[in-house]
Amino acid sequence: MSVLFDEPGPKARRRIRVATVLGVLAAVALAVLAVRQFAANGQLDAARWQPYATWPMWRYLLTGLWSTVLAAVVSAALSMAFGLLLALGRLSHRRWIRLPAAAYVEVVRVVPALLLVYVVLFALPRYGLDLPLFWKLAVPLTVSNAAAFAEIFRAGINSVERGQTEAGLAVGLTPFQTMRLVVLPQAARRVLPSIVSQSVGLLKDTSLGFVVSYGELLYSGKVLAAYNGLLIQTYLVVALIYLAVNVSLSKLARTLEARQAGTLIRFSRRTARA
C-alpha cells in the first residue's frame, strides 16, 4: 500500500489499464512511423550502419561512456557526503545549523542543474575562479544532487525507530556515537534503493557536460557525428547505450527495494510469532 496516494478502486484501475493500452499503441504507432520515414530517406541502409560494426567507433564511444561514469561516480560520492552533512544539519537541535541547512536544501532543489553549470562556466571565472574542465561539470552536479541526497538521508534517519536512539544512549554511547553506530547503518540500508534511483538521475545529468565540452558520452557522440556525418545513427547508438546503463541501474534499484521489502516482511512475521 502506498503512503503517497490512496489505492485505486475498480473504476480507477480500469481507466489506468485503458490509458496504458492507448499509450502503448500510440508509442508503437510513432515508432512505426519513424522507422518508415527513416527507411524512405535511406537512414536504414546497411552502409550507414556499417561503421558501428567496427571497433574504433565503439572504442571512441566507450571512452566517452567511461568519462560519463567517472563524472557520475565522483559527483555521486561528493553529493552523498555533502548530503549526509546537510541531513544531519537539518536534524540538529541548534537553529544556527538547522536553518542554513534547510535553506540550502529548499533553494537548491528548485534550481535547475543547467543554471548551476552556467554559473560555474561563466560567472565564477569573472571572479578569478576558473575550474578545470572536469570540475566544471562535477561541482554543479554535486551542488544540485546534494540537496536531493540530503532529503533521502533525512527520511531514512527519521524512519529509524526512536527506541534505537534511546537504546544507544542507555548503554553509554554519546549522541554522535549513537547516530554513527546505530542509526545511520539502519537508515542507509532503508534508503539504498532511493540512493540508486537518485544516482540514475545523476548519471543522466552528466549529459550537461555537453555544455562545458567535457568529453562524456553525449559530447563524444556530437563529435563523432560531425566527423562521419551519420547524425541519426550516432545519436541512436548513444541513446541505446544510455538506455542500457539506466535500465540496468533501475533494475538494480527495484531488486534492492524488493529484497528490502521481503526482509521487512520476514522480520514482522518473526516479531509477531514472538
For each residue, the residues with C-beta under 8 A, 3 or more apart:
1: 7
2: 5 7
3:
4:
5: 2
6:
7: 1 2
8: 12 13 16
9: 12 13
10: 13 14
11: 14 15
12: 8 9 15 16
13: 8 9 10 16 17
14: 10 11 17 18
15: 11 12 18 19
16: 8 12 13 19 20
17: 13 14 20 21
18: 14 15 21 22
19: 15 16 22 23
20: 16 17 23 24
21: 17 18 24 25
22: 18 19 25 26
23: 19 20 26 27
24: 20 21 27 28
25: 21 22 28 29
26: 22 23 29 30
27: 23 24 30 31
28: 24 25 31 32
29: 25 26 32 33
30: 26 27 33 34
31: 27 28 34 35
32: 28 29 35 36
33: 29 30 36 37
34: 30 31 37 38
35: 31 32 38 39 44
36: 32 33 39 40
37: 33 34 40 41
38: 34 35 41 43 44 232
39: 35 36 42 43 44
40: 36 37
41: 37 38
42: 39 45 48
43: 38 39 48 232 233
44: 35 38 39 48 49
45: 42 48 49
46: 49 50
47: 50
48: 42 43 44 45 230 233
49: 44 45 46 52 53 233
50: 46 47 53 54
51: 54 57 228 230 233
52: 49 57 58 233 237
53: 49 50
54: 50 51 57 58
55: 58 59
56: 59 60
57: 51 52 54 60 61 224
58: 52 54 55 61 62
59: 55 56 62 63
60: 56 57 63 64 220 224
61: 57 58 64 65 217 220 221 224 237 238 241
62: 58 59 65 66
63: 59 60 66 67 215 220
64: 60 61 67 68 215 216 217 218 219 220 221
65: 61 62 68 69 217 241 245
66: 62 63 69 70
67: 63 64 70 71 209 214 215 216 217 220
68: 64 65 71 72 203 206 207 209 216 217
69: 65 66 72 73 203
70: 66 67 73 74
71: 67 68 74 75 134 137 138 141 206 209 214 216
72: 68 69 75 76 199 202 203 206
73: 69 70 76 77
74: 70 71 77 78 138
75: 71 72 78 79 137 138 141 142 145 202 206
76: 72 73 79 80 145 199 202
77: 73 74 80 81
78: 74 75 81 82 138 142 146
79: 75 76 82 83 141 142 145 146 148 149 202
80: 76 77 83 84 149 195
81: 77 78 84 85
82: 78 79 85 86 142 146 149 150
83: 79 80 86 87 145 146 147 148 149 150 152 153
84: 80 81 87 88 149 150 153
85: 81 82 88 89
86: 82 83 89 90 101 104 105 146 147 149 150
87: 83 84 90 91 149 150 151 152 153 154 157
88: 84 85 91 92 179
89: 85 86 92 97 98 100 101 102
90: 86 87 98 101 102 105 150 154
91: 87 88 98 154 157 158
92: 88 89 97 98 101
93: 98
94: 97 98
95: 98 99
96: 99 100
97: 89 92 94 100 101
98: 89 90 91 92 93 94 95 101 102
99: 95 96 102 103
100: 89 96 97 103 104
101: 86 89 90 92 97 98 104 105 150
102: 89 90 98 99 105 106
103: 99 100 106 107
104: 86 100 101 107 108 147
105: 86 90 101 102 108 109 147 150 151
106: 102 103 109 110
107: 103 104 110 111
108: 104 105 111 143 144 146 147
109: 105 106 147 148 151
110: 106 107
111: 107 108 115 116 144
112: 115 116
113: 116 117 140 141 144 145 205 208
114: 117 118 208 211
115: 111 112 118 119
116: 111 112 113 119 120 140 143 144
117: 113 114 120 121 136 137 140 208 211 212
118: 114 115 121 122 123 211
119: 115 116 122 123 124 140
120: 116 117 123 124 131 135 136 139 140 212
121: 117 118 124 125 136 211 212
122: 118 119 125 126
123: 118 119 120 126 127
124: 119 120 121 127 129 130 131
125: 121 122 128 129 130
126: 122 123
127: 123 124
128: 125
129: 124 125
130: 124 125
131: 120 124 135 136 139
132: 135 136
133: 136 137 212 213 214
134: 71 137 138 214
135: 120 131 132 138 139
136: 117 120 121 131 132 133 139 140 212 214
137: 71 75 117 133 134 140 141 206 208 209 212 214 216
138: 71 74 75 78 134 135 141 142
139: 120 131 135 136 142 143
140: 113 116 117 119 120 136 137 143 144 208
141: 71 75 79 113 137 138 144 145 202 205 206 208
142: 75 78 79 82 138 139 145 146
143: 108 116 139 140 146
144: 108 111 113 116 140 141 147 148 205
145: 75 76 79 83 113 141 142 148 149 198 201 202 205
146: 78 79 82 83 86 108 142 143 149 150
147: 83 86 104 105 108 109 144 150 151
148: 79 83 109 144 145 151 152 198 201
149: 79 80 82 83 84 86 87 145 146 152 153 195 198
150: 82 83 84 86 87 90 101 105 146 147 153 154
151: 87 105 109 147 148 154 155
152: 83 87 148 149 155 156 191 194 195 198
153: 83 84 87 149 150 156 157 187 188 191
154: 87 90 91 150 151 157 158
155: 151 152 158 159 191 194
156: 152 153 159 160 187 188 190 191 194
157: 87 91 153 154 160 179 183 184 187
158: 91 154 155
159: 155 156 187 190
160: 156 157 164 165 183 186 187 190
161: 164
162: 165 166
163: 166 167
164: 160 161 167 168 182 183 186
165: 160 162 168 169 178 179 182 183
166: 162 163 169 170
167: 163 164 170 171 182
168: 164 165 171 173 177 178 181 182 183
169: 165 166 172 173 175 178
170: 166 167
171: 167 168
172: 169
173: 168 169 177 178 181 182
174: 177 178
175: 169 178 179
176: 179 180
177: 168 173 174 180 181
178: 165 168 169 173 174 175 181 182 183
179: 88 157 165 175 176 182 183 184
180: 176 177 183 184
181: 168 173 177 178 184 185
182: 164 165 167 168 173 178 179 185 186
183: 157 160 164 165 168 178 179 180 186 187
184: 157 179 180 181 187 188
185: 181 182 188 189
186: 160 164 182 183 189 190
187: 153 156 157 159 160 183 184 190 191
188: 153 156 184 185 191 192 195
189: 185 186 192 260
190: 156 159 160 186 187 260
191: 152 153 155 156 187 188 194 195
192: 188 189 195 196 256 260
193: 196 197 253 254 256 257 260
194: 152 155 156 191 197 198 253
195: 80 149 152 188 191 192 198 199
196: 192 193 199 200 249 252 253 256
197: 193 194 200 201 250 253
198: 145 148 149 152 194 195 201 202
199: 72 76 195 196 202 203 249
200: 196 197 203 204 246 249 250 253
201: 145 148 197 198 204 205
202: 72 75 76 79 141 145 198 199 205 206
203: 68 69 72 199 200 206 245 246 249
204: 200 201 207 242 246
205: 113 141 144 145 201 202 208
206: 68 71 72 75 137 141 202 203 209 216 217
207: 68 204 210 216 217 218 242
208: 113 114 117 137 140 141 205 211 212
209: 67 68 71 137 206 212 213 214 215 216 218 219
210: 207 213 214 216 218 219 222
211: 114 117 118 121 208
212: 117 120 121 133 136 137 208 209
213: 133 209 210 219
214: 67 71 133 134 136 137 209 210 219
215: 63 64 67 209 219 220
216: 64 67 68 71 137 206 207 209 210 219 220
217: 61 64 65 67 68 206 207 220 221 238 241 242
218: 64 207 209 210 221 222 238
219: 64 209 210 213 214 215 216 222 223
220: 60 61 63 64 67 215 216 217 223 224 238
221: 61 64 217 218 224 225 234 235 237 238
222: 210 218 219 225 226
223: 219 220 226 227
224: 57 60 61 220 221 227 228 234
225: 221 222 228 229 230 231 234 235
226: 222 223 229
227: 223 224
228: 51 224 225 234
229: 225 226
230: 48 51 225 233 234
231: 225 234 235
232: 38 43 235 236
233: 43 48 49 51 52 230 236 237
234: 221 224 225 228 230 231 237 238
235: 221 225 231 232 238 239
236: 232 233 239 240
237: 52 61 221 233 234 240 241
238: 61 217 218 220 221 234 235 241 242
239: 235 236 242 243
240: 236 237 243 244
241: 61 65 217 237 238 244 245
242: 204 207 217 238 239 245 246
243: 239 240 246 247
244: 240 241 247 248
245: 65 203 241 242 248 249
246: 200 203 204 242 243 249 250
247: 243 244 250 251
248: 244 245 251 252
249: 196 199 200 203 245 246 252 253
250: 197 200 246 247 253 254
251: 247 248 254 255
252: 196 248 249 255 256
253: 193 194 196 197 200 249 250 256 257
254: 193 250 251 257 258
255: 251 252 258 259
256: 192 193 196 252 253 259 260
257: 193 253 254 260 261
258: 254 255 261 262
259: 255 256 262 263
260: 189 190 192 193 256 257 263 264
261: 257 258 264 265
262: 258 259 265 266
263: 259 260 266 267
264: 260 261 267 268
265: 261 262 268 269
266: 262 263 269 270
267: 263 264 270 271
268: 264 265 271 272
269: 265 266 272 273
270: 266 267 273 274
271: 267 268 274
272: 268 269
273: 269 270
274: 270 271
